[in-house]
Amino acid sequence: MKSSIKLIVAGAAIAAGAALAFAAPVAENWENHCTKCHGADGKGQTKAGKKLQVKDYTDAKVQADMKDAEMIKATADGIFDKAGKEKMKAYKDELSAAEIKELVAYIRKFKS
């Protein structure tokens, strides 16, 4: 019985380690999921960013107005306009909670 428990614990530890090993670095997640609209520099001056009127993350006032919890929720659940049309897709199925928190920290570094 004890050896069965040890095997289960060891298997769970290996699975958890494997999941962490596949997490992409935050810069890679930014590049893959965010730059099309927000730009590599976070200014939002891309064609899509201008159309959607995304915020300039280098602006200190914009950064001060944004709360981490709101940013996490927006990234996880997406953003919709008043008519219910999607402005930003949800990433909760593609990124882990830790990866989403890392993106928020990454965005904070854009502040001038």
Contacts in CASP RR format, 6 or more apart in sequence:
PFRMAT RR
TARGET T0000
AUTHOR 0000-0000-0000
METHOD contacts of the structure
MODEL  1
MKSSIKLIVAGAAIAAGAALAFAAPVAENWENHCTKCHGADGKGQTKAGK
KLQVKDYTDAKVQADMKDAEMIKATADGIFDKAGKEKMKAYKDELSAAEI
KELVAYIRKFKS
19 96 0 8 1.000
23 96 0 8 1.000
23 98 0 8 1.000
23 99 0 8 1.000
24 32 0 8 1.000
24 99 0 8 1.000
26 99 0 8 1.000
26 102 0 8 1.000
26 103 0 8 1.000
26 105 0 8 1.000
26 106 0 8 1.000
27 106 0 8 1.000
29 95 0 8 1.000
29 99 0 8 1.000
29 102 0 8 1.000
29 103 0 8 1.000
30 40 0 8 1.000
30 103 0 8 1.000
30 106 0 8 1.000
31 40 0 8 1.000
33 91 0 8 1.000
33 94 0 8 1.000
33 95 0 8 1.000
34 103 0 8 1.000
35 46 0 8 1.000
36 46 0 8 1.000
36 48 0 8 1.000
37 44 0 8 1.000
37 46 0 8 1.000
37 48 0 8 1.000
37 49 0 8 1.000
37 52 0 8 1.000
37 54 0 8 1.000
37 88 0 8 1.000
38 44 0 8 1.000
38 46 0 8 1.000
38 49 0 8 1.000
38 54 0 8 1.000
38 57 0 8 1.000
39 45 0 8 1.000
39 46 0 8 1.000
39 49 0 8 1.000
41 58 0 8 1.000
41 110 0 8 1.000
42 56 0 8 1.000
42 57 0 8 1.000
42 58 0 8 1.000
42 107 0 8 1.000
42 110 0 8 1.000
43 56 0 8 1.000
43 57 0 8 1.000
43 58 0 8 1.000
44 50 0 8 1.000
44 54 0 8 1.000
44 55 0 8 1.000
44 56 0 8 1.000
44 57 0 8 1.000
45 56 0 8 1.000
52 87 0 8 1.000
52 88 0 8 1.000
55 62 0 8 1.000
55 66 0 8 1.000
56 62 0 8 1.000
57 63 0 8 1.000
57 107 0 8 1.000
57 110 0 8 1.000
57 111 0 8 1.000
58 110 0 8 1.000
58 111 0 8 1.000
58 112 0 8 1.000
59 111 0 8 1.000
59 112 0 8 1.000
60 111 0 8 1.000
60 112 0 8 1.000
63 108 0 8 1.000
63 110 0 8 1.000
63 111 0 8 1.000
66 107 0 8 1.000
68 104 0 8 1.000
71 104 0 8 1.000
71 107 0 8 1.000
72 97 0 8 1.000
72 100 0 8 1.000
72 101 0 8 1.000
72 104 0 8 1.000
74 88 0 8 1.000
75 91 0 8 1.000
75 95 0 8 1.000
75 100 0 8 1.000
75 103 0 8 1.000
75 104 0 8 1.000
76 90 0 8 1.000
76 91 0 8 1.000
76 92 0 8 1.000
76 95 0 8 1.000
76 97 0 8 1.000
76 100 0 8 1.000
77 90 0 8 1.000
77 92 0 8 1.000
78 86 0 8 1.000
78 87 0 8 1.000
78 88 0 8 1.000
78 89 0 8 1.000
78 90 0 8 1.000
78 91 0 8 1.000
79 86 0 8 1.000
79 87 0 8 1.000
79 88 0 8 1.000
80 86 0 8 1.000
80 87 0 8 1.000
81 87 0 8 1.000
91 100 0 8 1.000
92 100 0 8 1.000
95 103 0 8 1.000
END
